[in-house]
Amino acid sequence: MMRSKITMAAAAALLLSAGMCAGVPAADTTGLPEIGDGTAAEMLSVYTDENGDTAVIPAEFAVSEDDDEQTVSTGLVVIGPDGSEYVWIPTTVTPLASRDFGVGVFGTTYSACYDETDLPEYQNMAASTEKYGGFYIGRYEASRSDSDLPVSKKVTEEEPGYIWVQFSPQDFTVKCEELYAGNETVEGFFPWGSNWDTVMQWLIDSGCKTEDDIYADSSSWGNFSNDPFSKNEGGKYTGKYEEAEANNIYDLAGNNWEWTQERSGESYVMRGGGYNLMGGPCPGDVYPVCLRDALPGNNHHPNVTFRAALYIE
């Protein structure tokens, strides 16, 4: 249903203000059993890394056995029962909030965009994120499983698969909600704009990326037409280039545009830029990772994909 732009802009402003100014709450892990790396959790559990930072692990998920993927501050990786990989975004460091990165095209500015914060689906995600101190984002752009559900797995010449494009954001919403349907400890969801913004800000807060890497020039770490590493081969792979990794998340910048549930009027907002565009200072338009653009919600675009997200139930 179409909502008042004034009302939603005001809601977004309040969310921005609350997220940036309020104290960061501690995660609630009371009564949860501890789990180590490499073993699938039998129930909702908590993992504590070598720095004393924690993440909540859903049942049937395991923390990666790779030493470089076991630290919350630099991207804790968990592996689901289907082999999908997700990264914990610690909102104890960077609170969940929409943010104005000041970059948009074709009039798609922050003031014209909104998450539907009055919807129960959004409120459930936000309440979980506040309680448990984080949410999960897909490590890779989504590909399509044999069971017609999104998976978060590497797709390269050696690890074949198909990035999921030409599917509308309205349909992706349903597919994400069907993830892990029999698991009562985790809920799949199609990321909102505030989730994307929080990931971007966390990359800055953690020291992984600079503000310039996010706001102005993302070509050093994204598959763009003017990047130094991808050889303009398109967006058919995800996880192929180590240069395109940030806190263990691949292909946020460039590669394929990514749908979110953020809205601009009746359109859905895309983020991240694309492989056929320029990610940094150069003649013509520039499309850094934080850019906002929008297309109708029933659009089936060949260069736009998404990544699944999870919150703790």
C-alpha positions in Angstrom: 0.0 0.0 0.0 1.3 3.5 -0.9 2.2 5.5 2.2 2.7 9.2 2.8 6.2 10.3 1.8 6.1 12.9 4.7 5.2 10.3 7.2 7.8 7.8 6.0 10.5 10.4 5.7 9.8 11.5 9.2 10.0 7.9 10.4 13.3 7.4 8.6 14.7 10.6 10.2 13.7 9.4 13.6 15.3 6.0 13.0 18.5 7.7 11.7 18.6 9.9 14.8 17.9 7.0 17.2 20.4 4.7 15.7 23.2 7.2 15.6 22.7 8.9 19.0 21.3 6.2 21.4 23.6 4.1 23.5 24.6 0.7 22.0 22.7 -2.1 23.8 24.5 -5.2 25.0 23.4 -8.5 23.4 21.1 -10.7 25.4 22.7 -14.2 25.5 21.4 -15.2 28.9 21.0 -19.0 29.2 22.4 -19.8 25.8 24.9 -22.6 25.6 28.4 -21.9 24.3 29.5 -23.4 21.0 33.0 -23.6 19.5 33.9 -23.5 15.8 33.3 -26.3 13.3 30.4 -28.0 15.2 26.8 -27.4 14.2 24.7 -26.0 17.1 22.1 -28.3 18.4 20.0 -25.4 19.7 20.3 -21.6 19.7 23.8 -21.0 21.0 26.4 -18.3 21.6 29.9 -18.1 20.2 32.6 -16.1 21.9 35.7 -15.2 19.9 39.3 -14.7 21.2 38.5 -11.0 21.8 35.5 -11.8 24.0 33.0 -10.6 21.4 29.9 -12.7 20.9 27.5 -13.8 18.2 24.3 -15.8 18.4 24.3 -19.0 16.4 21.1 -20.6 15.1 20.5 -24.3 15.5 22.0 -26.4 12.7 24.5 -23.6 11.9 28.3 -23.9 12.5 31.0 -21.3 12.9 33.6 -21.6 10.2 36.8 -23.6 11.0 38.9 -21.0 9.1 40.9 -18.9 11.6 40.3 -15.8 9.4 36.6 -16.2 9.7 36.2 -16.6 13.4 36.4 -13.0 14.7 33.3 -10.9 15.2 35.0 -7.6 14.6 36.4 -8.6 11.2 33.5 -10.8 9.9 32.4 -13.9 11.7 31.3 -16.5 9.1 28.7 -19.2 9.9 27.6 -22.0 7.6 24.0 -23.2 7.3 22.8 -26.8 6.9 22.5 -26.1 3.1 26.1 -25.0 2.9 25.2 -21.3 2.6 27.6 -18.8 4.3 26.5 -15.8 6.2 28.4 -13.0 8.1 27.3 -11.7 11.5 26.8 -7.9 11.5 27.3 -6.8 15.1 24.9 -4.0 16.0 26.6 -3.7 19.4 29.2 -1.9 17.3 27.1 -0.2 14.6 23.4 0.2 15.6 20.7 -0.8 13.0 19.6 2.4 11.3 19.0 4.0 8.0 21.7 6.5 7.0 22.0 9.3 4.6 25.2 8.6 2.5 24.2 11.4 0.2 24.5 9.6 -3.1 21.7 8.8 -5.5 20.8 8.9 -9.2 17.7 9.9 -11.1 16.3 11.7 -8.1 16.5 8.7 -5.8 17.9 10.6 -2.8 17.8 9.6 0.8 14.9 11.9 1.6 12.8 10.2 -1.0 13.5 6.7 0.3 12.1 4.8 3.3 11.9 1.4 5.0 8.4 0.4 6.0 9.2 0.5 9.7 5.5 0.2 10.6 5.2 -3.3 9.1 5.4 -6.3 11.5 8.0 -8.0 9.3 10.4 -5.0 9.9 9.6 -4.7 13.5 10.3 -8.4 14.2 13.7 -8.0 12.5 14.5 -4.8 14.4 13.5 -6.3 17.8 15.6 -9.4 17.2 18.6 -7.3 16.1 18.3 -5.2 19.3 17.9 -8.2 21.6 20.7 -10.4 20.2 23.1 -7.6 19.1 23.2 -8.4 15.4 21.8 -10.0 12.2 23.3 -12.1 9.4 23.9 -11.0 5.8 24.7 -13.3 2.9 28.4 -13.6 2.3 27.8 -13.9 -1.4 25.2 -12.6 -3.9 22.4 -15.1 -4.0 22.3 -18.0 -6.4 19.4 -20.3 -7.0 19.2 -23.8 -5.4 17.6 -26.9 -6.9 14.8 -26.4 -4.4 14.2 -22.9 -5.9 15.5 -21.1 -2.8 18.3 -18.6 -2.5 21.7 -19.9 -1.3 24.8 -17.9 -0.3 27.7 -19.7 -1.9 30.7 -18.9 -4.0 30.1 -19.0 -7.8 33.2 -19.3 -10.0 34.5 -21.4 -12.8 35.6 -24.1 -10.3 32.3 -23.8 -8.2 29.5 -23.5 -10.8 26.2 -21.9 -10.1 24.0 -19.1 -11.4 23.6 -15.7 -9.8 19.9 -15.2 -9.3 18.8 -12.3 -11.6 15.7 -11.5 -13.6 13.4 -12.0 -10.6 11.5 -9.2 -9.1 12.1 -7.9 -5.5 8.5 -8.6 -4.6 9.2 -12.3 -5.4 12.5 -12.3 -3.6 10.8 -11.2 -0.4 8.8 -14.4 -0.4 11.8 -16.6 -1.3 13.9 -15.2 1.5 11.1 -15.8 4.0 10.9 -19.5 3.0 14.6 -20.0 4.0 15.0 -22.6 6.8 11.3 -22.8 7.3 11.6 -25.7 9.7 14.2 -24.1 11.9 12.5 -22.3 14.8 15.7 -20.4 15.8 16.2 -18.3 12.6 14.1 -16.4 10.1 15.2 -15.6 6.6 14.4 -12.1 5.2 15.0 -9.9 2.2 17.3 -7.1 3.5 15.8 -3.6 4.1 17.7 -0.4 3.3 18.6 0.0 7.0 20.4 -3.4 6.9 22.4 -2.4 3.9 23.2 1.0 5.5 24.3 -0.7 8.7 26.6 -3.0 6.9 28.2 0.0 5.0 28.7 1.9 8.3 30.1 -1.2 10.0 32.8 -1.5 7.3 33.8 2.1 8.3 33.5 1.6 12.0 35.5 -1.6 12.0 38.3 0.1 10.1 37.9 -2.2 7.1 37.0 0.6 4.7 37.3 4.4 4.7 34.5 6.9 4.3 36.0 7.6 0.8 35.8 3.9 -0.1 32.0 4.0 0.7 31.0 7.5 -0.3 33.2 8.4 -3.3 35.4 5.7 -4.8 34.6 2.0 -4.5 36.5 0.9 -7.6 39.5 -0.6 -5.6 37.2 -3.2 -4.0 34.4 -3.7 -6.4 33.9 -5.2 -9.8 33.3 -2.1 -11.8 34.2 -1.2 -15.4 37.2 0.9 -14.1 38.5 -1.4 -11.4 42.0 -2.8 -11.6 41.3 -6.5 -11.2 38.1 -8.0 -12.8 38.9 -7.6 -16.5 35.3 -6.5 -17.2 34.0 -10.1 -17.3 30.5 -9.2 -16.0 28.6 -10.2 -12.9 28.2 -13.9 -13.4 30.5 -14.8 -10.5 30.5 -14.0 -6.8 33.4 -14.7 -4.4 35.9 -15.0 -7.2 38.1 -11.9 -6.4 39.8 -11.4 -3.0 40.0 -7.7 -3.9 36.2 -7.6 -3.7 36.0 -8.9 -0.2 35.3 -6.7 2.9 35.1 -8.2 6.4 34.6 -11.6 4.7 31.6 -10.4 2.6 32.1 -10.5 -1.2 30.8 -8.3 -4.0 29.0 -5.6 -2.1 30.5 -3.0 -4.4 29.9 -3.3 -8.1 29.4 -6.8 -9.6 25.5 -6.8 -9.8 23.2 -4.2 -8.4 21.3 -5.6 -5.4 17.6 -5.2 -4.6 16.6 -4.1 -1.1 13.2 -3.6 0.5 13.8 0.1 0.8 11.3 2.0 -1.2 11.2 5.2 -3.3 7.5 5.8 -4.0 6.3 2.5 -5.5 9.8 1.5 -6.6 12.3 -0.7 -4.8 15.8 0.7 -4.1 18.9 -1.0 -5.5 22.4 -0.7 -3.9 26.0 -1.4 -4.7 26.5 -0.3 -8.3 27.1 -2.6 -11.2 30.0 -4.2 -13.2 29.2 -2.1 -16.3 29.4 1.2 -14.4 32.3 3.2 -12.9 32.9 3.0 -9.2 35.2 6.0 -8.7 36.5 9.3 -9.9 36.4 9.4 -13.7 34.6 11.2 -16.5 30.8 10.7 -16.4 28.6 9.2 -13.7 30.1 7.5 -10.7 28.4 4.6 -8.8 30.0 3.9 -5.4 28.7 1.1 -3.2 26.4 3.3 -1.1 24.5 4.7 -4.2 20.7 4.5 -4.2 18.8 3.9 -7.4 15.3 2.5 -7.9 13.1 0.5 -10.3 9.5 -0.7 -10.2 8.9 -3.6 -7.8 7.7 -5.9 -10.6 10.9 -5.4 -12.6 12.9 -8.4 -13.8 16.3 -7.0 -14.6 19.2 -9.0 -16.0 21.9 -7.2 -13.9 20.1 -7.0 -10.5 20.3 -9.6 -7.9 20.1 -9.7 -4.0 21.6 -11.3 -1.0 19.6 -13.1 1.7 19.7 -12.1 5.3 18.8 -13.8 8.6 17.7 -12.8 12.1 17.4 -14.8 15.3 13.9 -15.9 16.3 
